[in-house]
C-alpha cells in the first residue's frame, strides 16, 4: 500500500487502511552511520532509509546488514596447527 504519512507515494509494508501500523506510526530519519548508503531516499521532510523504517535499530548492535557502504572484513582463514605434528614435519 502507498505511504500517506512521511514517504508519500512510496510502497510501504506497514501501511494499512487505518494508517501506518509501524511503532509510533511514522518512519524515523536516518542516523549519522547511514551517511553514504545507497538506500537513502530524500523527501521534503528529510532523509529516510528505503529498506528500514527505523535505521537506529539496525545500527544498535554493530553494522547495519542492509548498508551498501559498509564492507565486511574477510576473516583470515587461520588454521590451528598441532605443535607436536609441526615439530615432526620440521625434522624431515
C-alpha positions as CSV (number, residue, x, y, z in Angstrom):
1,X,0.0,0.0,0.0
2,X,1.2,3.6,-0.7
3,X,2.5,5.5,2.3
4,X,0.5,8.6,3.3
5,X,2.5,9.9,6.2
6,X,6.1,10.8,5.6
7,X,7.2,8.9,2.5
8,X,4.2,9.8,0.4
9,X,3.7,7.8,-2.8
10,X,6.2,5.0,-1.8
11,X,5.1,1.4,-1.3
12,X,5.2,0.6,2.4
13,X,4.5,-2.8,4.0
14,X,3.4,-1.1,7.2
15,X,0.6,1.0,5.7
16,X,-2.9,-0.2,6.4
17,X,-6.3,1.3,5.6
18,X,-6.3,2.8,9.1
19,X,-2.9,4.3,8.7
20,X,0.7,3.4,9.5
21,X,1.0,0.3,11.6
22,X,4.6,0.8,12.5
23,X,5.7,1.5,16.1
24,X,4.9,5.2,16.6
25,X,3.0,5.5,13.3
26,X,5.9,7.1,11.4
27,X,9.2,6.3,9.8
28,X,12.3,7.6,11.5
29,X,15.0,9.6,9.8
30,X,18.5,8.2,9.1
31,X,21.3,8.3,11.7
32,X,24.9,9.5,11.1
33,X,26.1,6.0,10.4
34,X,23.8,5.8,7.4
35,X,25.7,8.6,5.5
36,X,26.9,7.3,2.2
37,X,24.5,4.4,1.9
38,X,22.8,3.7,-1.4
39,X,19.4,3.1,0.2
40,X,18.9,6.7,1.4
41,X,15.9,8.5,-0.1
42,X,15.5,12.2,0.2
43,X,12.0,13.6,0.8
44,X,10.7,17.1,1.7
45,X,10.6,16.1,5.3
46,X,14.2,14.7,5.4
47,X,16.3,11.7,4.5
48,X,14.9,8.2,5.2
49,X,16.1,4.7,4.6
50,X,14.2,2.8,1.8
51,X,14.8,-0.6,3.5
52,X,14.1,0.1,7.2
53,X,11.6,2.3,9.0
54,X,13.9,2.8,12.0
55,X,17.6,2.8,11.0
56,X,18.9,3.4,14.5
57,X,17.8,-0.1,15.5
58,X,19.8,-1.6,12.6
59,X,23.0,0.1,13.9
60,X,22.4,-0.7,17.6
61,X,24.4,-3.9,17.6
62,X,27.1,-3.1,15.1
63,X,26.9,-2.6,11.4
64,X,23.6,-2.5,9.6
65,X,23.0,-5.6,7.5
66,X,21.3,-3.5,4.7
67,X,24.1,-0.9,4.4
68,X,25.6,-0.6,1.0
69,X,28.6,1.5,2.1
70,X,29.9,-0.9,4.7
71,X,32.2,-3.7,3.5
72,X,32.5,-6.7,5.8
73,X,36.1,-7.5,6.5
74,X,37.0,-11.0,5.4
75,X,38.3,-13.1,8.3
76,X,41.7,-14.7,7.7
77,X,41.4,-18.4,7.5
78,X,43.6,-19.2,10.5
79,X,44.0,-22.9,10.9
80,X,45.1,-24.3,14.3
81,X,48.3,-26.2,14.0
82,X,49.2,-29.1,16.3
83,X,52.7,-28.2,17.7
84,X,53.6,-31.9,18.1
85,X,52.9,-32.7,14.4
86,X,54.6,-29.5,13.3
87,X,57.8,-30.4,15.1
88,X,57.8,-33.8,13.4
89,X,57.4,-32.3,10.0
90,X,60.2,-29.8,10.5
91,X,62.7,-32.6,11.3
92,X,62.4,-34.3,7.9
